[in-house]
Each structure stands twice: as C-alpha cells, then as structure tokens.
Amino acid sequence: MQKDIVAMKNICKTFPGVKALDNASLQLREGEVMALLGENGAGKSTLVKILSGVYTKDSGTIEVFGKNIPVMTQKTAAENGIAIIHQELNMCPHLSIAGNIFLGRELTRNGIIDDKTMHEKTREVLNRLGLKLDPATVTGTLPVAQQQLVEICRALSIDAKILIMDEPTSALTNKEIEQLFDIIRQLKSEGCGIIYISHRLEELKLITDRVTIMRDGKFVISGDYSSFTMDEIISHMVGREIKEKYPHEYANIGDIVLEVKGLNAGRLVRDVSFNVKEGEIVGMAGLLGAGRTETLRAIFGADEKESGEILVDGKPCTINDVKDAIDAGIVLVPDDRKKRGLCLNLSVRENIALPNLDELSNNAAGVLDANKEEEMAEKAVKAINIRLPGIEAGSANLSGGNQQKVVISKWLMRDSRVIMLDEPTRGIDVSAKVEIYQIMNRLKAQGIGCLFVSSELPEILGISDRIIVMCDGRVTGELSREEATQEKILTLATMFENKTN
C-alpha cells in the first residue's frame, strides 16, 4: 500500500467574517494524482495555500513525509519538497525561463550571478519533461500553456515531491491539456504526489487515482475515483442532487434587438454579421482564436472597429468607445472577471456603483448619493442571490461564482437591452454554473437579448436557443437549437478559408 506523504488533520482557518476551514482534513499518497473537489468557496484553495505556506493555520496538524510541521511557511514548504502552481500564473514575464526558475535562489560564483550554470540546470529540467525551449527565452513571449510548464519546471528544480495544481487547464487548448496530462503521468511514475484542483470534472477520468471532496470548509468524503459515479461526486460537492445540468427555458422570442452588419476589427473580426432577438440566448461557438472574444469587444467599443454597422432595436448606433455601447444598452461580462470585470481592491458596493455613477449622482455637480448607492447594491445582490456577508465585503475575497454574479449584477441595474457574456462559467463550480444559466434564463424572460461565448460545447448546446459558429474571424454558420450537434458545430468551427492556390 502506498504511504501517505501528506496528512492534514482538523485544519481550521478563519478570515474576518468568514470561517474558511472547519476541521478540514486531507491525505496525499506517494505517486498518485488526488483530485481535491468542491464548489467555489468550499475551502480547497485555502487548504492548499496552508499546505504551501501562503496562509498559516489557526489550528490542526500537518505532517509531511511523517514529520510534524508546527508552522508551515513558504520556505518550510519548499524545503520539504512542496510546490504550488496557482491558477493565475506566478511568473515575471520580463525574465528569461532560467531567471524565473531560479528567481529568489539565484546561483552565484564569486558573488556574481552565474547565468551559465543556471542555463545548464534549466536545460536539464526542460529536457526531463521533453520541452524544447531555450532557457534564455523571455517568459512573457511564451503561450500560457508553456508558461505553465515553466512553472512545473521551477517546481522540479527544487526537487518537489508534492505538487499542487490549481485549475491548471482553465486556459489551455485540448492539445495543450494532453501535453500537460502526459507530464503529470510522468511525474506520477517518478513518485511525485499531485493534488489536482479542477472544476472540469470530465477531465478526472484521464488522470485521477483518488478524490477528496470538501463542502463549506469541511471534509466530506475521500476514496478511489473508480468507486464514485459522476452524479455521486456532484451530489457530495453540492450537498444535493442537481436534477438538470443545463436548465433551458423557452421564452417569447420577439423582434431583433441587436443586429451586426459587416463588422471588421483586426484580423480576427472579418465581415461579421448576425443578430440577436428579444428573449433569446444566442451561443457563439468556435475554436480558440476564432475571433469570438474580439467580436464582443468590438461591439462593446473596447476595441476599435474598422467598419461595419451596429443596430439596437433597429436603430443604428455610433459606438466609438465603451460609454457609447453602455448608453446604447449593450453591456459586456468579460472573459477574465478578475482582470477586466472587477476592481478587486474595492467592495461589492463600489463595484456595482462604478458603471452606474450617472444614475447615482443627484445633482449637476455629480456628487454621489450614498443612500442611492447602498440601495442599488442591496437590490443587485438580492436580484441574483449573491451570497456574501454584506455589500461592504471585499470583491477579492468572494468565490469565483459570486465574483461572476457581481460582474453581472452591476449591469442589471441599467435598462440594458443586450447582455454579452464571454465564458461566463469559466473557473466556477457546477452548482454556480447552474445559477448563471438560471440568471440568463431570467434575463431572456424579461425580453433582454443574451449573446454568450463558451468553449464548452455541451454548455453551448444545452443553453442556447440558436448557435452562431465562427472560424478564423468569420461567421461560418448558424444552427437552430433543434438541429445543432457537436459534430455540426465542429465542422463549421474548422471551415478555414483556403488561402493556398
């Protein structure tokens, strides 16, 4: 039987107003991939941050390779072979691969940084993973997938035997995911224990040996992956059975609310034309780099467009910037909520107020009405059931699902006609996803047109009333809900224009 290399028992951790961990426990064995599962806010990230020394525990015990660690710091974690690869990559983009791998522990000779030796050792660890990269390459020039592999190399360079991966595939293509999984299998065969956090449950069967499930900061159950069905895993995660994974509701579809004609904006938006009707959810499908995000940003005025026409309720709109789009009734929930959707250093109240300052000022001087601001925030939170201690809660401390709800809620306080959602369920748990779908259903029931981008085909097929498919910056087809299949979408998504003679 494999021995435990990590044993965390009865771990408690409290943040102001929130008990993040309540006697949580976790065991990791040598040479296994253990999936740590739970809804957003279940305590997974807090638990692994305690193991890696980012946070200190309030109580409980941590044993690594059978040795009790009373106080786990980041230095102690590294000394005990523990490394974490965060969901948001922790790299210095202006440094070389070698510079990042040895950052904070640079090798020196006679008091001078020894670049030659660092490059040699970097090449050794790159070769170990079969990566044909130059150690001198500036890290910021690499694709996200390769930057992630550089993070793994950094972990291996400290001889990590315990590797924590937090949502490692959220921004990767299928091919990149396969490469990552090959490396995970290799590390596992070398005796490395891997804690794997992911909301993409369909991936688990490819690499997982065992699962540990958490809920509300507590340990729920642990066991071999093969001993659970997917429905059982989801039920343990949410504490109830989810009857419908993709709840779709029919609404009265009205007139065209948004019409885009011949839109051009850079290489990935070429002669794009489509429409969205009142009370309709239109899914936008395509492969990575198809131009879907770029199309939404051009419509929203975030990126400059070269030509084309945008009409709302049949009236042409001049959209030169984001303010023009908002005034026209077009709003966007962006693909990266932390970078583009929220100001993480502000409270929920302040985030909801930001795009609505014109509604909240009560005089020509533009002075904000504090009572109005508070009322709006309370109304927004109640409208879509955002679970938080209060409207003054810090946005950075919310779970991914609740952060996404805040981004959506701020736009619901305006009389928006069209809401565009770019990957609205990325990085959130299965229960929060269902809540986002239900919000979209409520919006279309109110006569609002919803345009949403997703890279998950089952989601596109399950929620959409109609599907637009893009490839290489062009719309290559449109499918009704009834005729759409994964095969038809993929056929349209790979209709690249023939550029050879």
ABEGO torsion letter per residue (X at the ends): XBBBABBBBGBBBBBBGBBABBGBBBBBBBGBBBBBBEBBGAGAAAAAAAAAGABBBABEBBBBGGBBBABBBAAAAAAAGBBBBBABBBBBAABBAAAAAABGABBBBGGBBBAAAAAAAAAAAAAAAGBBBBAABBAAABBAAAAAAAAAAAAAAAGBABBBBBGAAAABBAAAAAAAAAAAAAAAAAGBBBBBBBABAAAAAAABABBBBBBGGBBABBEBAAABBAAAAAAAAAGBBBABABBBBBBBBBBBABBBBGBBBEAABBGBBBBBBBGBBBBBBEBBGAGAAAAAAAAAGABBBABEBBBBGGBBBBBABAAAAAAAGBBBBBABAAAAABBAABBAAAAAAAAAAAAABABAAGBBBAAAAAAAAAAAAAAAGBBBAEAABBAAABBAAAAAAAAAAAAAABBBABBBBBGAABGBBAAAAAAAAAAAAAAAAAGBBBBBBBABAAAAAAABABBBBBBGGBBAEBBBAAABBAAAAAAAAABBBBABX
